[in-house]
Amino acid sequence: MDNPLLRLAGHAAEWRGRTLTSEVEHHARRALLDWFAALLPGCSRPPATLLAAALAPERGPGKAISYVDGSRGPLRHAALLNGTASHVVEFDDIYRDAGYHPACPTISAALAAAQSQGASMQDLLRAITAGYEVGCRIGMAVQPSHYRYWHTTGTVGTFGAAAAVAVLLGLDTERTAHALATAATMAGGLQGAIQGEGMSKPLHPGHAAEAGALAALAAAQGVTGTLDVLHAPRGFAAATSEDTGKWDKALEGLGGAPAITAITFKNHGCCGHIFAPLDAIGALRDSHGFTAADVERIHVAGYTETKTLCDRPEPRTVTDARFSVQYCVSALLHLGGVRLAAFEPENLSSAAIRADLGKVSVSIAPDLADAYPGRRAARVAVTLRDGRVLEHYQPTRKGDPDAPLSDADLSAKFRELTIPAIGAEAAARLEQALLHGQALPGPVPLLAPARAA
């Protein structure tokens, strides 16, 4: 077997001088637009605000922008803060085959590096594309077993960030390889840390963005890593999955259509493992016109993670609610959608929403579990009070590559999430700059200043 790290490093380094096709550029700009949509609402919420306060005494000079507090500073600080903030409200993108949110670590590190280097928009888009290629493919190599104990966005995201920053630093194949090798030993993020009541989950992509950037900066100065660390018997894949990696699958098609052209953009503000049930219930509601008051009970049959990660019948915190099938289904029925409003205090404590949590049950369907992660499906049965049982099979999720959000859908999502954070005029200017501009995005003042709590 060829060394997968060297293959990926060579491929990433090639993106330094590539001319983006119009199609790939379009997809990369969509990813950048969606990242800002997820980022800006998170900038005024903990833990991003708390982390900004914790780092404030250590902030030094630099050109990279932390959108959490609007300050400029070192590359690594901006990558850490923006990477954290962009994962707070759970609206960030997904690479389905890797169970991975690539934008948070990759774009956070890439944009900070581009601002620090005085790079162009085209440089940034090439770096983002390279970072998505490396992170998404390493994610494919270790899934699905990796997800049992590891949060892929925190682990694999370190490689995506390292590759993107390596491109912006102009590293050749050899030094890019050492950046990836160093990133491997700094990757982290435990599943156990995202299922409790704490704030650890958004810190995972923030750490990945900072650690990946550090790995690339170190490699630029000559720091070396162990170049067989991805596939060695005691390497990254062996330590974090059931074997030494599915590298043939991960490297298949390398050099063809980039991973960034097959991204899922979220249509709900919660865990992606709940999307298929929400889409199914939405389809049934649209067809049959029932309301929350008409529902006797709902059963969701999904793949393994829908049950093991998201069967939370009594969510107590915002994070719990975003990972609760029961809460998200009830919120959909009562509010009409699962957007930012679903997780505001008045709705989290709503007696009507809470009263219906017990109506929702979850199980694993073996055939749907076997199809994961390449397919994210659900079967839903809604029993109404009049005795009717309505059933729907949802083979994919709206927003997945085979049911994508249109450009209009994505722009509507961007405006919905960013206008409350920065105002309509600023949001319109930013949207145009991200979709059509040639200069890097600059500071974007928040309407509500960052809060420490």
Protein Blocks (a to p, Z undefined) as FASTA:
>chain_A
ZZfklmmmmmmmmmmmpccdfklmmmmmmmmmmmmmmmmmmmmccfklmmmmmmmmmpcc
dfbdcfknopacdfklmmmmmmmmmmmnopaccdfklopafklmmmmmmmmmmmmnopaf
klmmmmmmmmmmmmmmmmmmmmmklmmmpcfklmmmmmmmmmmmmmmnopafklmmmmmm
mmmmmggcdfklmmmmbfklmmmmmmmmmmmmmmmmmmmnopacdfklmmgmklmklmmm
mbeojfklmmgoihiacfklmcccdfbdcdfklmmmmmmmmmmmmmnopafklpmbdcdd
ddfklmmmmmcfbcfbfklmmmgfklmmmmmmmnopacfklmgmklmmomklmmmmmmpc
cdddfklmmmpmkbccdddddddfkopacddddfbdehiaklcccfklmmmmmmmmmmmm
nojklmmmmmmmmmmpcbdcdddddfbdcdfZZ
